[in-house]
Amino acid sequence: MGETTPKRARIWGRGDAQVVEDQPRRCFGAIRWRQKGSATWKGPSFFKMNPNFDLTGVAILQGLRPETAYDYEVGHFFSDAELPDAPISNVEWEEASKSSFKTSSDKDDRPRTLVIGSCRYLLKTFLGSFFDDRGDKTFRSILEQMDDDHIEIDQVIMMGDQIYADDLKAFNPDATVKQFYRRYRDAFSQKYIRQLMSRVPTYMTLDDHEIEDNWPSKASEKDWKTLFPVAIHAFQAYQLSHSPNIPVIRGRLVGTPDHLWYQYSDGCCDVFVTDSRTERYVSNEVKREMISDRQMNALKRWLSNGSGRAKIVVTSVPFFPDSDSDENTDKWSGFQRQRNEILGHIERNQVKKVVFFSGDVHASFCAELISPTNLKIISVVSSAFFWPYPHPSARRFRLRGSIDAGAAGVFNLANASRVISDDNFSRVRVTPTQIRVSVFGRKGKLRNESVHRF
């Protein structure tokens, strides 16, 4: 499940390859759907599984109703002709993948429950992929909350490092598009993450490990011409294609993305998913930029659009608090001019209900930033879904003190939560007046809970 609005849903899938007499056959997806409880299916609808994108494709379901549950069945078939000329009859649905979802809300006061997190490690050895399902237990725990505790999850937001293309660092990192494809297939085909993503609208952004560690700090000119294009091509196929980034016209995705950030709304939440990685400019210490001017302007317009909803900014690296380590230069604290620009915009325009979601640091915690006029900004950091090595302790983070935002004044840190330094995910309940952040361990045990009022 990708972007899901009150009236539309994007459903992503991947087909298979079939070769007959050394000639590859075309692969197409087929989907049908119905309102839960109805005996009548709508569709089927057909869509292309594109060989240029590892046989992935996106089905577009339209004419849906807000806050309504639907069942769907989806599969694929082969043809020697293009879709308009493909002989399609007597579709058999027995082997189709089956799941269900719920459309989003068009009511501005409707509370939303979101699951957020980042950094899901899956080791690849020199002998090839190594099956390791320890990280998949995190997603099993989320499903158990949905099925056993009857918790309704409206969105899943994955904030980067969905794959580790460079898990062995300089030794045998992924370098070709086929290697990146294989990495995504390994990561997304495990049992529980697949079940979760088939049921809950899932929104994604990338961080460095979708390309290489601390990208682009060590990138050569050759890396920009060879590594970057194949990494982003695979990212578009597996993470961006089902997002709101690509327009839908007459039931089809249209156009080629010229940026990786996007925005959407659901109930009482407005969400801006930033690209905090690929637009960085780090060659000049004075002019360091985390995001482009174009993205900055879009973010500021969105912040001050007067919607009255909670303004959730998703950024792969923490906006605040800062890290007390040499990794600080990789976070927003290493791009102070632009961070000050955003803080100044929020302060001058008195933008209320601003919340930053981020991951990256393999620990989870919350904190508030209080402006000179007593405006509150909230930060929720959630990471890692799974990291089989030591996690950072609380002493690595600056949870007290202040941030000097230049002309915008001094912002004071307040109400920092406990730091959870284990594998975990966060379940965030957003209402028009507050957010409640519940941090759960990989096996589902509640580790911490905090409430922040707007």
C-alpha positions as CSV (number, residue, x, y, z in Angstrom):
1,M,0.0,0.0,0.0
2,G,1.4,3.4,-1.0
3,E,-0.3,6.8,-1.0
4,T,-3.9,6.4,0.2
5,T,-6.3,9.4,0.0
6,P,-10.0,9.6,0.9
7,K,-10.8,8.6,-2.7
8,R,-7.7,6.9,-4.2
9,A,-5.1,4.3,-3.4
10,R,-1.8,3.2,-5.0
11,I,-0.9,-0.5,-4.6
12,W,2.6,-1.5,-5.5
13,G,3.8,-4.9,-6.6
14,R,6.4,-6.9,-8.4
15,G,5.9,-9.5,-11.1
16,D,8.2,-12.3,-12.4
17,A,10.3,-12.8,-15.5
18,Q,9.3,-15.4,-18.1
19,V,11.5,-16.3,-21.1
20,V,10.3,-18.4,-24.0
21,E,12.7,-19.5,-26.7
22,D,15.2,-16.8,-25.5
23,Q,12.6,-14.1,-25.8
24,P,11.3,-12.4,-22.6
25,R,7.5,-12.1,-22.3
26,R,5.7,-9.0,-21.2
27,C,4.4,-9.0,-17.6
28,F,1.3,-7.2,-16.4
29,G,-0.5,-6.8,-13.1
30,A,-4.2,-7.5,-12.5
31,I,-6.1,-6.2,-9.5
32,R,-9.7,-6.3,-8.3
33,W,-11.2,-4.7,-5.2
34,R,-14.5,-4.4,-3.2
35,Q,-15.8,-2.6,-0.2
36,K,-15.4,-4.9,2.8
37,G,-18.6,-6.8,3.3
38,S,-19.7,-6.5,-0.3
39,A,-20.0,-9.5,-2.5
40,T,-19.4,-7.6,-5.7
41,W,-15.8,-7.0,-7.0
42,K,-14.8,-4.0,-9.0
43,G,-12.4,-4.3,-11.8
44,P,-10.3,-6.1,-12.8
45,S,-7.9,-3.3,-13.7
46,F,-4.6,-4.0,-15.4
47,F,-1.2,-2.3,-15.2
48,K,2.3,-2.7,-16.5
49,M,5.1,-4.5,-14.6
50,N,7.9,-2.5,-16.0
51,P,11.1,-4.4,-16.9
52,N,13.0,-1.1,-16.7
53,F,12.1,-1.0,-13.0
54,D,12.7,-4.6,-12.0
55,L,9.2,-5.7,-13.1
56,T,7.6,-3.5,-10.5
57,G,4.3,-1.6,-11.1
58,V,1.7,0.5,-9.4
59,A,-2.1,-0.1,-9.6
60,I,-4.3,3.0,-9.1
61,L,-7.7,2.4,-7.4
62,Q,-10.0,5.4,-7.8
63,G,-13.6,6.3,-6.9
64,L,-13.1,5.1,-3.3
65,R,-14.9,6.4,-0.2
66,P,-13.2,8.2,2.8
67,E,-12.4,6.1,5.9
68,T,-13.7,2.9,4.3
69,A,-12.3,-0.6,4.4
70,Y,-11.6,-2.5,1.1
71,D,-10.4,-5.9,0.2
72,Y,-8.2,-6.5,-2.8
73,E,-6.6,-9.3,-4.8
74,V,-3.7,-8.7,-7.1
75,G,-1.5,-10.9,-9.3
76,H,0.4,-10.9,-12.6
77,F,0.3,-12.6,-16.0
78,F,2.4,-12.8,-19.1
79,S,1.7,-11.8,-22.7
80,D,3.5,-11.5,-26.0
81,A,1.6,-8.3,-26.8
82,E,1.3,-4.9,-25.2
83,L,-1.5,-4.4,-22.7
84,P,-4.1,-2.9,-25.1
85,D,-3.7,-6.0,-27.4
86,A,-3.1,-8.6,-24.7
87,P,-5.6,-11.4,-24.7
88,I,-7.2,-11.1,-21.3
89,S,-10.0,-13.4,-20.4
90,N,-11.1,-15.8,-17.6
91,V,-8.7,-14.3,-15.0
92,E,-8.1,-16.9,-12.3
93,W,-7.8,-15.3,-8.8
94,E,-7.0,-18.4,-6.7
95,E,-3.2,-17.7,-6.7
96,A,-3.6,-13.9,-6.3
97,S,-2.2,-12.1,-3.2
98,K,-5.0,-11.0,-0.9
99,S,-5.2,-8.2,1.6
100,S,-7.2,-5.2,2.8
101,F,-6.8,-1.6,3.6
102,K,-8.7,1.5,4.7
103,T,-8.8,4.9,2.9
104,S,-7.7,8.0,4.7
105,S,-9.8,10.7,6.3
106,D,-10.9,14.0,4.9
107,K,-11.9,15.4,8.3
108,D,-9.4,17.9,9.7
109,D,-10.2,17.0,13.3
110,R,-9.8,13.2,12.9
111,P,-7.0,11.7,15.1
112,R,-4.4,9.5,13.3
113,T,-2.2,6.7,14.6
114,L,1.2,6.4,12.8
115,V,4.0,3.9,13.2
116,I,7.4,5.4,12.5
117,G,10.9,4.1,12.4
118,S,14.1,3.7,10.4
119,C,17.2,1.7,9.9
120,R,16.4,-2.0,9.2
121,Y,19.7,-3.9,8.8
122,L,19.8,-7.1,6.7
123,L,23.3,-8.5,6.3
124,K,24.7,-9.6,3.0
125,T,27.9,-11.7,3.1
126,F,30.6,-12.4,0.5
127,L,28.7,-15.7,-0.2
128,G,25.5,-13.7,-1.2
129,S,22.4,-12.9,0.7
130,F,22.3,-14.2,4.3
131,F,18.7,-15.0,5.5
132,D,18.2,-13.2,8.7
133,D,14.7,-12.7,10.0
134,R,15.5,-11.0,13.3
135,G,14.6,-7.6,12.0
136,D,11.3,-8.9,10.6
137,K,10.2,-9.6,14.2
138,T,9.7,-5.8,14.6
139,F,7.0,-5.9,11.9
140,R,5.5,-9.0,13.5
141,S,5.1,-7.0,16.7
142,I,3.3,-4.2,14.8
143,L,0.9,-6.7,13.2
144,E,0.2,-8.3,16.6
145,Q,-0.8,-4.9,18.0
146,M,-3.2,-4.5,15.0
147,D,-4.7,-8.1,15.2
148,D,-4.5,-8.9,18.9
149,D,-4.9,-5.5,20.5
150,H,-7.1,-4.1,17.8
151,I,-5.0,-1.0,17.3
152,E,-5.8,0.7,14.0
153,I,-2.7,2.0,12.2
154,D,-3.4,4.7,9.7
155,Q,0.1,5.1,8.2
156,V,3.6,3.6,8.4
157,I,6.4,6.1,7.8
158,M,9.8,4.6,7.1
159,M,12.4,7.4,7.5
160,G,15.5,6.0,5.7
161,D,18.0,3.1,5.6
162,Q,15.3,0.7,4.5
163,I,18.3,-1.2,3.0
164,Y,22.0,-1.2,3.7
165,A,23.6,-1.3,0.3
166,D,27.1,-0.8,1.9
167,D,26.7,-3.1,4.9
168,L,30.3,-4.3,4.6
169,K,31.5,-0.7,4.0
170,A,34.4,-0.7,1.5
171,F,34.2,-4.5,1.0
172,N,31.9,-5.4,-1.8
173,P,29.2,-2.7,-1.6
174,D,26.4,-2.7,-4.1
175,A,27.4,-1.0,-7.3
176,T,25.0,-2.1,-10.0
177,V,21.3,-1.7,-10.4
178,K,20.8,-5.4,-10.3
179,Q,22.6,-5.6,-6.9
180,F,20.4,-2.8,-5.6
181,Y,17.3,-4.6,-6.9
182,R,18.3,-7.8,-5.2
183,R,18.9,-5.9,-1.9
184,Y,15.3,-4.4,-2.0
185,R,13.8,-7.8,-2.9
186,D,15.5,-9.4,0.1
187,A,14.4,-6.6,2.4
188,F,10.8,-6.3,1.3
189,S,9.9,-9.9,0.7
190,Q,10.3,-11.1,4.3
191,K,7.0,-12.4,5.7
192,Y,5.9,-9.8,8.3
193,I,7.1,-6.6,6.6
194,R,5.3,-7.8,3.5
195,Q,2.1,-8.4,5.4
196,L,2.3,-5.0,7.1
197,M,3.0,-3.0,4.0
198,S,0.2,-4.8,2.1
199,R,-2.4,-3.6,4.7
200,V,-1.2,-0.1,5.8
201,P,-0.4,2.9,3.6
202,T,3.4,3.1,3.7
203,Y,5.4,6.3,3.0
204,M,9.2,6.2,2.6
205,T,12.2,8.5,2.3
206,L,15.8,7.6,1.9
207,D,18.9,8.2,3.9
208,D,22.6,7.4,3.2
209,H,22.6,3.6,3.2
210,E,20.3,3.5,0.2
211,I,23.4,4.8,-1.5
212,E,26.5,4.6,0.7
213,D,27.5,5.6,4.3
214,N,27.4,9.4,4.9
215,W,26.6,10.2,1.3
216,P,27.8,12.5,-0.3
217,S,30.6,13.3,2.0
218,K,33.0,10.8,0.4
219,A,31.5,10.9,-3.1
220,S,33.9,11.2,-6.1
221,E,32.9,12.6,-9.4
222,K,32.7,9.0,-10.7
223,D,30.3,8.1,-7.8
224,W,27.9,10.8,-8.9
225,K,28.0,9.5,-12.5
226,T,27.8,5.7,-11.7
227,L,26.8,4.8,-8.1
228,F,24.2,7.6,-7.6
229,P,22.1,7.0,-10.7
230,V,21.7,3.2,-10.1
231,A,21.0,3.7,-6.4
232,I,18.3,6.3,-7.1
233,H,16.9,4.3,-10.0
234,A,16.3,1.4,-7.6
235,F,15.0,3.7,-4.9
236,Q,12.4,5.1,-7.4
237,A,11.3,1.6,-8.3
238,Y,10.9,0.3,-4.7
239,Q,10.2,3.4,-2.5
240,L,9.2,6.5,-4.5
241,S,6.9,5.1,-7.1
242,H,4.0,4.4,-4.7
243,S,4.4,7.8,-3.0
244,P,2.5,11.1,-3.8
245,N,5.6,12.3,-5.6
246,I,4.5,11.1,-9.1
247,P,1.2,12.5,-10.4
248,V,-1.7,10.3,-11.3
249,I,-3.5,11.3,-14.5
250,R,-6.4,9.2,-15.8
251,G,-5.5,6.3,-13.6
252,R,-1.8,6.1,-14.5
253,L,1.4,7.4,-13.1
254,V,2.7,10.2,-15.4
255,G,6.1,11.9,-15.7
256,T,9.6,11.4,-14.3
257,P,10.5,12.8,-10.9
258,D,12.8,15.8,-10.8
259,H,12.9,15.8,-7.0
260,L,12.4,13.2,-4.2
261,W,10.4,15.1,-1.6
262,Y,6.6,15.2,-1.4
263,Q,3.6,16.0,0.9
264,Y,0.2,14.7,1.8
265,S,-2.6,15.0,4.4
266,D,-4.7,12.6,6.4
267,G,-7.1,13.6,9.1
268,C,-5.6,16.1,11.5
269,C,-2.1,15.6,10.0
270,D,-0.2,17.4,7.2
271,V,3.0,15.6,6.3
272,F,6.0,16.9,4.4
273,V,8.5,14.1,3.6
274,T,11.8,15.7,2.9
275,D,14.7,14.6,0.9
276,S,17.4,15.3,3.5
277,R,20.2,13.3,1.7
278,T,20.5,13.7,-2.1
279,E,20.3,17.5,-2.4
280,R,23.1,18.2,0.1
281,Y,25.9,20.6,-0.8
282,V,29.0,20.0,1.3
283,S,31.8,21.2,-0.8
284,N,31.8,24.7,0.7
285,E,31.8,25.0,4.5
286,V,30.2,28.5,4.4
287,K,27.4,27.5,2.0
288,R,26.7,24.0,3.3
289,E,23.1,23.0,2.4
290,M,21.0,20.1,3.5
291,I,18.2,20.8,1.0
292,S,17.9,22.8,-2.2
293,D,16.4,26.3,-2.3
294,R,13.5,24.8,-4.2
295,Q,12.8,22.3,-1.4
296,M,13.3,24.9,1.3
297,N,10.8,27.3,-0.4
298,A,8.2,24.5,-0.8
299,L,8.7,23.5,2.9
300,K,8.2,27.1,4.1
301,R,5.1,27.6,2.0
302,W,3.7,24.3,3.3
303,L,4.5,25.3,7.0
304,S,2.7,28.6,6.7
305,N,-0.3,27.5,4.6
306,G,-2.7,28.0,7.6
307,S,-4.3,24.6,7.4
308,G,-4.6,24.3,11.2
309,R,-3.5,20.7,11.1
310,A,-0.4,19.2,12.8
311,K,2.6,20.0,10.6
312,I,4.7,16.8,10.6
313,V,8.1,17.2,8.9
314,V,9.8,13.9,8.1
315,T,13.5,14.1,7.8
316,S,15.9,11.2,7.8
317,V,18.4,12.8,10.2
318,P,17.4,14.5,13.4
319,F,16.5,18.2,13.3
320,F,17.2,18.4,17.0
321,P,18.4,17.4,19.6
322,D,22.0,17.4,18.5
323,S,24.4,14.5,18.8
324,D,27.4,14.9,21.1
325,S,29.8,13.3,18.7
326,D,31.7,13.8,15.5
327,E,28.6,12.6,13.6
328,N,27.0,16.0,14.3
329,T,28.1,17.3,10.9
330,D,25.9,14.8,9.2
331,K,22.7,16.0,11.0
332,W,20.8,19.3,10.8
333,S,23.3,20.7,13.4
334,G,25.9,20.5,10.7
335,F,23.8,22.8,8.4
336,Q,23.0,25.5,10.9
337,R,22.3,28.2,8.4
338,Q,19.4,26.3,6.9
339,R,18.2,25.0,10.3
340,N,18.1,28.6,11.5
341,E,16.2,29.6,8.4
342,I,13.5,27.1,9.2
343,L,13.3,28.0,12.9
344,G,13.2,31.7,12.0
345,H,10.3,31.0,9.6
346,I,8.3,29.1,12.2
347,E,8.9,31.8,14.8
348,R,8.1,34.8,12.5
349,N,5.0,33.2,11.2
350,Q,4.0,31.7,14.5
351,V,3.4,28.3,13.0
352,K,1.9,26.0,15.6
353,K,1.8,22.3,16.0
354,V,5.1,21.7,14.2
355,V,6.6,18.2,14.8
356,F,9.8,16.7,13.3
357,F,10.0,12.9,12.8
358,S,13.4,11.5,12.2
359,G,15.6,8.4,12.5
360,D,19.2,7.5,11.7
361,V,20.8,7.5,15.2
362,H,19.9,4.0,16.4
363,A,18.1,5.3,19.4
364,S,14.6,6.7,20.1
365,F,13.5,9.7,22.2
366,C,11.4,12.9,22.1
367,A,12.2,16.5,23.1
368,E,10.7,20.0,22.7
369,L,12.2,23.2,21.5
370,I,10.7,26.4,23.0
371,S,11.1,29.6,21.0
372,P,11.7,33.1,22.3
373,T,7.9,33.7,22.1
374,N,7.1,30.4,23.9
375,L,6.2,28.6,20.7
376,K,6.7,24.8,21.0
377,I,8.4,22.6,18.4
378,I,8.4,18.9,19.0
379,S,11.0,16.3,17.8
380,V,10.4,12.5,17.7
381,V,13.4,10.4,16.9
382,S,12.7,6.7,16.2
383,S,15.5,4.2,15.3
384,A,16.4,1.4,14.7
385,F,13.9,-1.2,13.5
386,F,16.9,-3.6,13.7
387,W,20.6,-3.0,14.3
388,P,22.5,-6.1,15.6
389,Y,25.4,-4.1,17.0
390,P,25.8,-1.7,20.0
391,H,23.4,1.2,20.2
392,P,24.3,4.7,21.4
393,S,23.6,5.7,25.0
394,A,21.8,8.8,26.3
395,R,25.1,10.6,26.9
396,R,25.6,10.8,23.1
397,F,22.7,13.3,22.8
398,R,22.4,16.9,24.0
399,L,19.0,16.8,25.7
400,R,19.5,20.0,27.7
401,G,20.5,23.5,26.9
402,S,19.6,25.7,24.0
403,I,20.1,26.2,20.3
404,D,21.1,29.7,19.1
405,A,19.1,30.3,15.9
406,G,20.8,33.6,15.1
407,A,18.4,36.3,14.2
408,A,15.5,34.1,15.3
409,G,16.8,34.1,18.9
410,V,17.7,31.4,21.4
411,F,15.5,28.2,21.5
412,N,15.5,26.2,24.7
413,L,15.4,22.4,24.9
414,A,12.7,21.0,27.3
415,N,10.8,17.9,28.3
416,A,13.3,15.4,26.9
417,S,12.1,11.8,27.3
418,R,14.2,8.7,28.2
419,V,16.5,7.5,25.4
420,I,15.7,4.0,24.3
421,S,18.9,2.3,23.0
422,D,17.4,-0.9,21.7
423,D,15.8,-2.1,18.5
424,N,12.3,-0.5,18.5
425,F,9.5,1.3,16.7
426,S,7.3,4.2,17.8
427,R,3.6,4.4,17.6
428,V,2.4,8.0,17.5
429,R,-1.2,9.0,18.2
430,V,-1.8,12.5,16.8
431,T,-4.9,14.6,17.8
432,P,-5.7,18.2,17.2
433,T,-4.4,19.1,20.7
434,Q,-1.5,16.7,21.4
435,I,0.7,13.7,20.3
436,R,1.3,10.6,22.4
437,V,4.5,8.8,21.5
438,S,4.8,5.1,22.6
439,V,8.1,3.3,22.0
440,F,8.0,-0.4,21.7
441,G,10.9,-2.9,21.7
442,R,11.4,-5.2,18.7
443,K,9.3,-7.9,20.4
444,G,6.5,-5.6,21.3
445,K,7.2,-4.6,24.9
446,L,6.3,-1.0,25.8
447,R,9.6,0.8,26.6
448,N,8.6,4.4,27.1
449,E,5.6,6.7,26.6
450,S,5.4,10.5,26.6
451,V,2.7,13.1,25.8
452,H,3.4,16.5,24.2
453,R,0.7,19.0,24.0
454,F,0.5,21.5,21.1
